[in-house]
């Protein structure tokens, strides 16, 4: 099994949060650099998430194939526990990224709406009008948020898959122990 190099993960995770304002907001007079978090290159973020998804899918598939061999059960079990811990740490780091991002998204959207009301002299009659206005201005921000939430869901589901595989290994080992005694 090919071991994944996680030495640069923290750096890559930090790059996920370094995002720039969309062009539509950059031109607004009053939108200050509310936060250092702004969308800069969403393709790199998609690439990072896809790369990590593919790596974890390959790791899980490799362990699933190795589960078929009774002689490798103990090694696979160790790998499952080890990879589960790595995933739990990755998920925690990603939750931290998502929380920082959500805080900054909220600040950007509040500033954007406030600036529309004051600078553009817009008469916004109800919440639906302001939502439509903000949605059109912040579509890149929402797209990135969806990417982050989807990736977090993937990490969570992968942990659940490993838990199920561990349960299967435990049951198989118990079955073999039972058969040896009888």
C-alpha positions in Angstrom: 0.0 0.0 0.0 1.3 3.4 -1.0 1.6 5.7 2.1 0.3 9.2 1.6 2.6 12.1 2.5 0.7 14.4 4.9 3.6 16.8 5.7 2.2 19.5 3.5 -1.5 19.1 4.5 -1.5 22.0 7.0 -0.1 24.3 4.4 -2.7 23.1 1.9 -5.4 23.5 4.5 -4.3 27.1 5.2 -4.4 27.8 1.4 -8.1 26.7 1.4 -9.0 29.7 3.6 -7.0 32.3 1.7 -9.7 33.5 -0.6 -10.4 36.8 -2.3 -13.5 38.9 -2.8 -15.3 38.2 -6.1 -14.8 40.9 -8.8 -18.4 42.0 -8.2 -17.5 43.0 -4.7 -14.0 44.3 -5.4 -15.4 47.2 -7.3 -17.8 48.3 -4.6 -16.6 51.5 -3.0 -17.4 50.7 0.5 -16.5 47.1 0.7 -13.4 47.2 2.8 -11.1 44.4 3.3 -13.5 43.1 5.9 -11.4 40.1 6.2 -8.3 38.6 4.9 -10.4 35.7 3.6 -11.4 36.3 0.0 -11.8 34.0 -3.0 -8.7 34.0 -5.2 -8.6 30.8 -7.3 -11.5 28.5 -6.7 -10.1 26.0 -9.2 -7.2 25.3 -6.9 -9.6 24.7 -4.0 -11.6 22.2 -6.2 -8.3 20.6 -7.2 -7.2 20.2 -3.6 -10.5 18.7 -2.5 -10.7 16.3 -5.5 -7.1 15.2 -4.9 -7.8 14.4 -1.3 -11.0 12.6 -2.2 -9.2 10.5 -4.7 -6.4 9.7 -2.3 -8.8 8.6 0.4 -10.9 6.6 -2.0 -7.8 4.7 -3.2 -6.7 4.1 0.4 -10.2 2.7 1.4 -10.4 0.6 -1.8 -6.9 -0.9 -1.1 -7.9 -1.8 2.5 -11.2 -3.3 1.3 -9.3 -5.5 -1.2 -6.8 -6.6 1.5 -9.7 -7.5 3.9 -10.4 -10.5 1.7 -7.1 -12.1 2.7 -7.5 -13.7 6.2 -3.7 -13.6 6.7 -3.7 -9.8 6.4 -6.6 -9.0 8.7 -4.5 -7.9 11.6 -2.4 -5.5 9.4 -5.6 -4.2 7.8 -7.1 -3.6 11.2 -4.0 -1.6 12.2 -4.2 0.4 9.0 -7.9 1.1 9.5 -7.3 2.5 13.0 -4.3 4.5 11.9 -6.2 6.0 8.9 -9.3 6.6 11.0 -7.2 8.8 13.3 -5.7 10.7 10.4 -9.1 11.3 9.0 -10.5 12.5 12.3 -7.7 15.0 12.5 -8.2 16.1 8.9 -11.9 16.5 9.6 -11.2 18.6 12.7 -8.9 20.8 10.7 -11.5 21.2 8.0 -14.2 22.1 10.5 -11.9 24.9 11.7 -11.4 26.1 8.2 -15.2 26.0 7.5 -15.9 27.9 10.7 -13.4 30.7 9.9 -14.7 30.9 6.4 -18.4 31.1 7.6 -17.4 34.0 10.0 -15.8 35.9 7.1 -18.7 35.1 4.7 -21.1 36.6 7.2 -19.0 39.7 7.6 -18.7 40.2 3.8 -22.4 39.7 3.2 -23.4 42.1 6.0 -21.0 44.7 4.7 -22.2 44.2 1.1 -25.9 44.6 2.0 -25.2 47.6 4.3 -23.2 49.3 1.5 -26.0 48.7 -1.1 -28.5 50.3 1.2 -26.3 53.4 1.8 -24.2 53.9 -1.3 -26.4 52.8 -4.1 -29.5 54.5 -2.6 -31.5 51.4 -3.3 -35.0 51.0 -1.9 -35.1 47.4 -0.7 -38.7 46.7 0.2 -38.4 43.2 1.7 -36.0 40.4 2.7 -36.6 38.6 -0.6 -35.2 41.6 -2.6 -32.1 41.8 -0.4 -31.6 38.1 -0.7 -31.8 38.2 -4.5 -29.4 41.1 -4.6 -26.9 39.4 -2.3 -27.2 36.1 -4.0 -26.2 37.6 -7.3 -23.2 39.4 -5.8 -22.0 36.5 -3.7 -22.4 33.5 -5.9 -18.7 32.6 -5.8 -18.7 32.8 -2.0 -21.6 30.4 -1.9 -20.1 28.1 -4.4 -16.9 27.8 -2.3 -19.0 27.3 0.8 -20.8 24.4 -0.9 -17.5 22.9 -1.9 -16.2 23.1 1.7 -19.4 21.6 3.1 -19.3 18.8 0.5 -15.7 18.0 1.4 -16.5 17.9 5.1 -19.4 15.5 4.4 -17.0 13.3 2.4 -14.5 13.2 5.3 -17.3 12.3 7.7 -18.7 9.6 5.5 -15.2 8.1 5.0 -14.8 7.9 8.8 -18.1 6.1 8.9 -16.9 3.7 6.2 -13.8 2.9 8.2 -15.9 2.3 11.3 -18.0 -0.2 9.4 -14.9 -1.9 8.1 -13.4 -2.1 11.6 -16.7 -3.7 12.8 -16.4 -6.3 10.0 -12.8 -7.1 10.9 -13.7 -7.5 14.5 -16.5 -9.9 13.6 -14.3 -11.9 11.2 -11.6 -12.3 13.9 -14.3 -13.3 16.4 -15.7 -15.9 14.0 -12.2 -17.4 13.3 -11.5 -17.6 17.0 -14.9 -19.3 17.6 -14.2 -21.8 14.7 -10.7 -22.6 16.1 -12.1 -23.5 19.5 -14.7 -25.9 18.1 
